[in-house]
C-alpha cells in the first residue's frame, strides 16, 4: 500500500466530517484503473459451471414432464385424494406438497454435487456438509410451507372462473408476494444467516450524511451474509452489507458500495421488482391457460386428467412456468443489469469515488477469482450485473461533475461539493 493510499485511508476513517475533501481527493487520485485479465483457471471454472447451472434449470422441467406423460402425477393425485377422503382442499394441498417433496428428493444429488463436491474439487471453499444440509432443510421447509398455504388459490379460481382465472390469480397472489418479500429479511433469512446491526459508528455517520443528501434519514443497515444488497419492502426495507466488507474493501470502497446500495433504497427498486414479479405472474398464468388447455386437449390420454382445474395438472403448470421463466430470463437479466448500472452511476454521482470503484472491481478479478468479462452464455442467461470489466471502464469514464455536465440523479440527491480540478489532473483523465 502506497503512502498516498495510507493517507487517504486515514482521512476516510479518522475525519468523518471531511466528506468533501475525501470525495474530491479519491475521485481525482491517480490514473484510470486498468482492467486486469482473469486467470485461465478462473475462466475455465466459470465455463465448467455453466452446464451445471443449466442442468439445475432443466431438471425440474424434466421431472415435471415425466410426472405428466407417465400419468404418475394423476396416480399421486388419486392417492392423495384417498388420504384426504376426497376433500378438495386437502387433496390439492397434499398433492402439491407431495410433488414438491418428491421433486426435491430427485434434485438433491445434483444440488449437493454442484454446491459442495464440485466446488471442493476445483479448490474452492464450499460449505460443510452439515451447513449445506441445514440450509437445504430450511429452504425446503419454507418452500413446502408456501406451497401448502397458497397453491390452492389458483386452483380454486380455475374452478370458479375457468376463462379469467389467470387474471384473478395474479391479483390474489400479489399481496402474498408482497408479504413474502416483507417477511423474508425479518423472519426467514435469519434462520440460516446471522445478521447484526451496523456497529461501525464512523461508517454509520457517513451513511447518514449520504442519505440526508437524498432526503432520507435513519436507514436500517445490517451486516451479514455474502452480498451487499437491499432487501425487504415497507417496514423491513433495509441495506445489507457483506459480513466481510471491512476486510475486503478499503474505507473509500465501502463508501462507494453504500452509495450504490442507497440508489436501490432511495429509488425503491424493490417495489419495481414487485411490479416485475406481478407482470411475470400475469404473463405466465396466461401462458399456462392457453398452452395448458391445448396440451390437455392433445395429451389427456397420457396425462390421466382432462381439466386444468384437476390438481394433477400441477406438473404441467410447473413445466410451462419453468420454460416461460427460462425464455424470459434474457430480457429480465438485461433489465436488472440496467438497474445495477444505474446504481453504479448513482453511487459515483453521490460519492465521486471513481478510483475506489475501479479498484473494487479490479480486486474482484485479481483477489477474489472472478472473471473480467461475461461470456455470451452467461451474459444472456445469468448476468444480473454488468461485468467487472464494464464496471471498471465505467468508473474510469464517468465524471460529468468534472466536465460541467448535469448529473442524472442531481434532482434526487444534493451533489457532493467539488473543488476545481488542477490542469495536471485533468490531463490524467
C-alpha positions as CSV (number, residue, x, y, z in Angstrom):
1,X,0.0,0.0,0.0
2,X,1.4,3.4,-1.0
3,X,1.8,6.4,1.3
4,X,-0.9,8.2,-0.7
5,X,-3.3,5.3,-0.2
6,X,-2.5,5.2,3.5
7,X,-3.1,8.9,3.8
8,X,-6.5,8.7,2.1
9,X,-7.4,5.7,4.2
10,X,-6.6,7.6,7.4
11,X,-8.7,10.6,6.2
12,X,-11.6,8.3,5.4
13,X,-11.8,6.8,8.8
14,X,-10.5,9.4,11.1
15,X,-12.1,12.6,9.7
16,X,-15.8,11.7,9.1
17,X,-16.7,15.4,9.0
18,X,-14.4,16.0,6.0
19,X,-16.5,14.2,3.4
20,X,-15.9,17.0,0.8
21,X,-12.2,16.6,0.9
22,X,-12.5,12.8,0.9
23,X,-14.7,12.8,-2.2
24,X,-12.5,15.2,-4.1
25,X,-9.3,13.5,-3.3
26,X,-10.4,10.0,-4.1
27,X,-12.2,11.0,-7.3
28,X,-9.1,12.5,-8.9
29,X,-6.3,10.5,-7.4
30,X,-4.1,8.7,-9.9
31,X,-4.6,7.3,-13.4
32,X,-7.6,5.3,-14.6
33,X,-7.7,1.7,-13.2
34,X,-6.6,-0.9,-15.7
35,X,-8.8,-3.9,-16.4
36,X,-6.9,-7.0,-15.2
37,X,-7.0,-10.2,-17.1
38,X,-8.7,-13.1,-15.3
39,X,-6.5,-16.2,-14.7
40,X,-7.1,-19.0,-17.1
41,X,-8.2,-21.3,-14.3
42,X,-10.9,-18.8,-13.3
43,X,-12.2,-18.7,-16.9
44,X,-12.1,-22.5,-17.1
45,X,-14.0,-22.8,-13.8
46,X,-16.7,-20.3,-14.9
47,X,-17.2,-22.2,-18.2
48,X,-17.3,-25.5,-16.3
49,X,-20.1,-24.3,-14.0
50,X,-22.4,-23.3,-16.8
51,X,-23.6,-26.8,-17.7
52,X,-24.2,-27.4,-14.0
53,X,-26.4,-24.3,-13.8
54,X,-28.2,-25.3,-17.0
55,X,-28.8,-28.8,-15.6
56,X,-30.3,-27.2,-12.5
57,X,-32.8,-25.3,-14.6
58,X,-33.7,-28.2,-16.9
59,X,-34.0,-31.0,-14.2
60,X,-37.3,-29.6,-12.7
61,X,-38.7,-29.3,-16.3
62,X,-37.7,-33.0,-16.9
63,X,-39.2,-34.1,-13.6
64,X,-42.5,-32.3,-14.4
65,X,-42.5,-33.8,-17.9
66,X,-42.1,-37.3,-16.6
67,X,-44.8,-36.9,-14.0
68,X,-47.0,-35.6,-16.7
69,X,-46.5,-38.1,-19.6
70,X,-46.4,-41.2,-17.4
71,X,-49.5,-40.2,-15.5
72,X,-47.5,-40.5,-12.3
73,X,-49.0,-37.2,-11.3
74,X,-52.5,-38.4,-11.8
75,X,-51.8,-41.6,-9.7
76,X,-50.3,-39.5,-7.0
77,X,-53.3,-37.2,-7.0
78,X,-55.6,-40.2,-6.7
79,X,-53.6,-41.5,-3.7
80,X,-53.7,-38.0,-2.1
81,X,-57.5,-37.8,-2.7
82,X,-57.9,-41.2,-0.9
83,X,-55.9,-40.0,2.1
84,X,-57.9,-36.7,2.2
85,X,-61.2,-38.6,1.9
86,X,-61.9,-36.7,-1.4
87,X,-61.8,-33.3,0.4
88,X,-60.9,-30.9,-2.4
89,X,-58.7,-28.5,-0.3
90,X,-56.7,-31.2,1.4
91,X,-56.3,-33.1,-1.9
92,X,-54.8,-30.0,-3.5
93,X,-52.6,-29.3,-0.5
94,X,-51.3,-32.9,0.0
95,X,-50.7,-33.4,-3.7
96,X,-48.8,-30.2,-4.2
97,X,-46.6,-30.8,-1.1
98,X,-46.0,-34.4,-2.1
99,X,-44.9,-33.3,-5.5
100,X,-42.6,-30.6,-4.1
101,X,-41.1,-33.2,-1.7
102,X,-40.5,-35.8,-4.4
103,X,-39.0,-33.3,-6.8
104,X,-36.7,-32.1,-4.1
105,X,-35.5,-35.7,-3.4
106,X,-34.7,-36.1,-7.1
107,X,-32.8,-32.8,-7.3
108,X,-30.8,-33.1,-4.0
109,X,-27.9,-35.2,-5.5
110,X,-27.3,-32.6,-8.3
111,X,-27.5,-29.7,-5.8
112,X,-25.1,-31.4,-3.4
113,X,-22.6,-32.1,-6.2
114,X,-22.8,-28.6,-7.5
115,X,-22.7,-26.8,-4.2
116,X,-20.2,-28.9,-2.3
117,X,-18.4,-31.6,-4.2
118,X,-17.6,-29.7,-7.4
119,X,-16.5,-26.6,-5.5
120,X,-14.2,-28.7,-3.4
121,X,-12.8,-30.4,-6.4
122,X,-11.9,-27.1,-8.0
123,X,-10.1,-25.8,-4.9
124,X,-12.9,-23.5,-3.7
125,X,-14.2,-23.4,-0.1
126,X,-17.7,-24.9,-0.1
127,X,-19.9,-25.0,3.0
128,X,-19.6,-28.0,5.2
129,X,-22.0,-30.9,4.5
130,X,-23.8,-30.1,7.8
131,X,-24.1,-26.4,7.0
132,X,-25.3,-27.2,3.5
133,X,-27.9,-29.7,4.9
134,X,-29.2,-27.1,7.3
135,X,-29.7,-24.6,4.5
136,X,-31.4,-27.2,2.4
137,X,-33.8,-28.2,5.1
138,X,-34.7,-24.6,6.0
139,X,-35.2,-23.7,2.3
140,X,-37.2,-26.9,1.7
141,X,-39.4,-26.2,4.8
142,X,-40.1,-22.6,3.6
143,X,-40.9,-23.9,0.1
144,X,-43.2,-26.5,1.5
145,X,-45.0,-24.0,3.7
146,X,-45.5,-21.6,0.8
147,X,-46.8,-24.4,-1.4
148,X,-49.2,-25.7,1.2
149,X,-50.5,-22.3,2.1
150,X,-51.0,-20.8,-1.4
151,X,-51.2,-23.3,-4.3
152,X,-54.9,-23.9,-3.6
153,X,-55.6,-20.3,-4.6
154,X,-55.2,-20.6,-8.4
155,X,-56.9,-24.0,-8.4
156,X,-59.9,-22.5,-6.6
157,X,-60.0,-19.7,-9.2
158,X,-59.6,-22.1,-12.1
159,X,-62.7,-24.0,-10.9
160,X,-64.7,-20.8,-10.3
161,X,-63.6,-18.8,-13.4
162,X,-62.1,-21.1,-16.0
163,X,-61.5,-18.3,-18.5
164,X,-60.4,-15.5,-16.3
165,X,-58.6,-17.3,-13.5
166,X,-55.1,-16.2,-14.8
167,X,-56.0,-12.6,-14.1
168,X,-57.8,-13.2,-10.8
169,X,-54.9,-15.4,-9.6
170,X,-52.4,-12.6,-10.3
171,X,-54.5,-10.1,-8.4
172,X,-54.9,-12.6,-5.5
173,X,-51.3,-13.5,-5.2
174,X,-49.7,-10.0,-5.4
175,X,-50.5,-9.4,-1.7
176,X,-49.0,-12.8,-1.0
177,X,-45.8,-11.9,-2.8
178,X,-45.7,-8.6,-1.0
179,X,-46.0,-10.4,2.4
180,X,-43.3,-12.9,1.4
181,X,-40.9,-10.0,0.4
182,X,-41.7,-8.3,3.7
183,X,-41.2,-11.4,5.8
184,X,-38.1,-12.9,4.1
185,X,-35.5,-10.5,5.6
186,X,-37.0,-10.3,9.0
187,X,-38.1,-13.9,9.6
188,X,-36.7,-16.3,7.0
189,X,-33.2,-15.1,6.2
190,X,-32.1,-15.0,9.8
191,X,-32.8,-18.7,10.1
192,X,-29.7,-19.5,8.1
193,X,-27.7,-16.3,8.3
194,X,-26.5,-14.2,11.2
195,X,-27.3,-10.5,10.7
196,X,-26.4,-7.8,13.2
197,X,-27.0,-4.0,13.1
198,X,-24.1,-1.9,11.8
199,X,-21.9,-1.0,14.8
200,X,-19.2,1.0,13.0
201,X,-20.1,4.5,14.1
202,X,-17.8,6.2,11.6
203,X,-19.4,4.4,8.7
204,X,-22.9,4.9,10.2
205,X,-22.2,8.7,10.3
206,X,-21.1,8.6,6.6
207,X,-24.3,6.7,5.6
208,X,-26.4,9.2,7.5
209,X,-24.7,12.0,5.7
210,X,-25.1,10.5,2.3
211,X,-28.7,9.6,3.0
212,X,-29.5,13.1,4.3
213,X,-28.4,14.5,0.9
214,X,-31.0,12.3,-0.7
215,X,-33.8,13.4,1.7
216,X,-33.7,10.1,3.7
217,X,-32.8,9.5,7.3
218,X,-32.4,6.6,9.7
219,X,-31.8,3.9,7.1
220,X,-31.6,0.4,8.7
221,X,-28.2,-1.1,7.9
222,X,-27.3,-4.7,8.8
223,X,-24.1,-6.7,8.4
224,X,-24.2,-10.4,7.5
225,X,-24.3,-12.9,4.6
226,X,-22.2,-12.9,1.5
227,X,-23.6,-10.0,-0.5
228,X,-24.2,-6.3,-0.5
229,X,-27.9,-5.7,-1.2
230,X,-31.2,-4.1,-0.4
231,X,-33.9,-6.4,0.8
232,X,-37.4,-6.2,2.1
233,X,-40.4,-3.9,1.4
234,X,-42.1,-1.3,3.6
235,X,-41.2,-1.9,7.3
236,X,-38.5,-4.4,6.5
237,X,-36.7,-2.5,3.8
238,X,-33.0,-2.4,4.7
239,X,-29.5,-2.3,3.4
240,X,-27.4,-5.5,4.0
241,X,-23.6,-5.3,3.8
242,X,-21.4,-8.3,3.3
243,X,-20.1,-9.7,6.6
244,X,-16.5,-9.4,5.3
245,X,-16.9,-5.9,3.8
246,X,-14.5,-4.3,6.2
247,X,-11.9,-6.9,5.4
248,X,-12.3,-7.0,1.6
249,X,-12.9,-3.3,1.0
250,X,-11.0,-0.1,1.8
251,X,-13.0,2.7,3.5
252,X,-13.5,4.6,0.3
253,X,-14.7,1.5,-1.4
254,X,-17.1,0.9,1.4
255,X,-18.4,4.4,0.9
256,X,-19.0,3.7,-2.8
257,X,-20.7,0.4,-2.1
258,X,-23.0,2.2,0.3
259,X,-23.7,4.8,-2.3
260,X,-24.6,2.1,-4.8
261,X,-27.0,0.4,-2.4
262,X,-28.5,3.8,-1.5
263,X,-29.8,4.0,-5.1
264,X,-31.8,0.8,-4.6
265,X,-33.1,2.1,-1.3
266,X,-33.9,5.7,-2.3
267,X,-35.3,4.8,-5.7
268,X,-37.4,2.0,-4.3
269,X,-36.0,-0.6,-6.7
270,X,-37.6,-3.4,-4.7
271,X,-41.0,-2.0,-5.5
272,X,-40.0,-2.2,-9.1
273,X,-39.1,-5.8,-8.5
274,X,-42.6,-6.5,-7.1
275,X,-44.1,-4.9,-10.3
276,X,-41.9,-7.1,-12.5
277,X,-43.0,-10.2,-10.5
278,X,-46.6,-9.3,-10.9
279,X,-46.1,-8.8,-14.6
280,X,-44.4,-12.2,-15.0
281,X,-47.1,-13.9,-13.0
282,X,-49.8,-12.4,-15.2
283,X,-48.0,-13.4,-18.4
284,X,-47.0,-16.8,-17.0
285,X,-50.6,-17.7,-15.9
286,X,-52.0,-16.5,-19.2
287,X,-49.5,-18.8,-21.0
288,X,-50.5,-21.7,-18.7
289,X,-54.2,-21.1,-19.5
290,X,-53.7,-21.1,-23.3
291,X,-50.9,-23.6,-23.7
292,X,-52.1,-25.8,-20.9
293,X,-55.5,-26.3,-22.3
294,X,-54.0,-27.1,-25.7
295,X,-51.7,-29.7,-24.2
296,X,-54.5,-31.3,-22.2
297,X,-56.7,-31.5,-25.4
298,X,-54.0,-33.5,-27.1
299,X,-52.5,-35.5,-24.3
300,X,-55.2,-36.2,-21.8
301,X,-54.9,-39.9,-22.6
302,X,-51.3,-40.0,-21.3
303,X,-51.7,-37.4,-18.6
304,X,-54.6,-39.0,-16.7
305,X,-56.7,-35.8,-16.4
306,X,-58.7,-33.7,-18.8
307,X,-59.2,-30.4,-16.9
308,X,-56.7,-27.7,-15.8
309,X,-58.6,-27.5,-12.5
310,X,-57.5,-31.0,-11.7
311,X,-54.7,-30.9,-9.1
312,X,-52.9,-33.5,-11.2
313,X,-52.2,-30.6,-13.7
314,X,-49.6,-29.2,-11.3
315,X,-46.6,-30.8,-13.2
316,X,-48.0,-29.3,-16.4
317,X,-48.2,-25.9,-14.8
318,X,-44.7,-26.1,-13.4
319,X,-43.3,-27.3,-16.7
320,X,-44.9,-24.4,-18.6
321,X,-43.9,-21.8,-16.0
322,X,-40.3,-23.1,-15.9
323,X,-40.0,-22.9,-19.7
324,X,-41.5,-19.4,-19.6
325,X,-39.0,-18.3,-16.9
326,X,-36.1,-19.5,-19.0
327,X,-37.4,-17.8,-22.1
328,X,-37.9,-14.6,-20.2
329,X,-34.6,-14.7,-18.4
330,X,-32.6,-12.8,-21.1
331,X,-34.9,-9.8,-21.1
332,X,-35.2,-9.8,-17.3
333,X,-31.4,-10.0,-16.9
334,X,-31.0,-7.1,-19.4
335,X,-33.3,-5.0,-17.2
336,X,-31.6,-5.9,-14.0
337,X,-28.2,-5.1,-15.5
338,X,-29.6,-1.7,-16.4
339,X,-30.8,-1.2,-12.8
340,X,-27.4,-2.2,-11.4
341,X,-25.6,0.0,-13.9
342,X,-27.7,3.0,-12.8
343,X,-26.9,2.1,-9.2
344,X,-23.2,2.4,-10.1
345,X,-23.9,5.8,-11.7
346,X,-25.9,6.9,-8.6
347,X,-23.1,5.8,-6.3
348,X,-20.5,7.8,-8.3
349,X,-22.6,10.9,-8.5
350,X,-23.2,10.7,-4.8
351,X,-19.6,9.9,-3.7
352,X,-17.3,10.7,-6.6
353,X,-15.3,7.6,-5.6
354,X,-14.3,6.7,-9.2
355,X,-11.0,5.2,-8.4
356,X,-12.3,3.3,-5.4
357,X,-15.0,1.8,-7.6
358,X,-12.5,0.8,-10.3
359,X,-10.1,-0.8,-7.7
360,X,-13.0,-2.6,-6.0
361,X,-13.9,-4.5,-9.2
362,X,-10.3,-4.9,-10.2
363,X,-9.8,-6.7,-6.9
364,X,-12.8,-8.9,-7.6
365,X,-10.7,-10.2,-10.6
366,X,-7.2,-10.3,-9.1
367,X,-8.0,-11.3,-5.5
368,X,-11.4,-13.0,-5.4
369,X,-11.1,-15.2,-8.5
370,X,-13.9,-13.6,-10.6
371,X,-13.9,-13.2,-14.4
372,X,-13.4,-9.9,-16.1
373,X,-15.8,-10.2,-19.0
374,X,-19.0,-12.3,-19.2
375,X,-19.0,-15.0,-21.9
376,X,-22.1,-14.9,-24.2
377,X,-24.0,-17.7,-22.5
378,X,-23.6,-16.1,-19.0
379,X,-24.3,-12.6,-20.3
380,X,-27.6,-13.7,-21.9
381,X,-28.9,-16.3,-19.4
382,X,-27.4,-15.4,-16.0
383,X,-25.7,-12.0,-15.7
384,X,-27.8,-9.7,-13.5
385,X,-24.9,-7.2,-13.1
386,X,-22.5,-5.6,-15.6
387,X,-19.2,-7.4,-15.8
388,X,-16.3,-6.4,-13.6
389,X,-14.5,-5.0,-16.7
390,X,-17.5,-3.0,-17.7
391,X,-17.8,-1.5,-14.3
392,X,-14.1,-0.6,-14.2
393,X,-14.4,1.1,-17.6
394,X,-17.5,3.0,-16.4
395,X,-15.7,4.1,-13.3
396,X,-12.8,5.5,-15.4
397,X,-15.0,7.3,-17.9
398,X,-17.9,8.7,-15.9
399,X,-17.3,12.0,-14.2
400,X,-19.8,14.6,-15.5
401,X,-19.1,16.9,-12.5
402,X,-15.6,17.4,-13.8
403,X,-16.9,18.4,-17.2
404,X,-19.7,20.8,-16.2
405,X,-22.4,18.4,-17.3
406,X,-25.7,17.8,-15.5
407,X,-26.0,14.8,-13.2
408,X,-28.5,12.1,-13.9
409,X,-29.6,12.0,-10.3
410,X,-28.9,15.6,-9.5
411,X,-32.6,16.1,-8.7
412,X,-32.7,13.1,-6.4
413,X,-29.7,13.9,-4.1
414,X,-27.8,17.0,-3.4
415,X,-24.5,16.8,-5.4
416,X,-21.2,16.4,-3.5
417,X,-19.2,19.6,-3.2
418,X,-16.2,19.6,-5.5
419,X,-13.1,21.7,-5.9
420,X,-11.6,22.9,-9.1
421,X,-9.5,20.3,-10.8
422,X,-5.8,21.1,-11.4
423,X,-4.8,21.1,-15.1
424,X,-2.3,18.3,-14.3
425,X,-5.1,16.0,-13.0
426,X,-7.4,16.9,-15.8
427,X,-4.6,15.6,-18.2
428,X,-4.6,12.3,-16.3
429,X,-8.3,11.9,-17.2
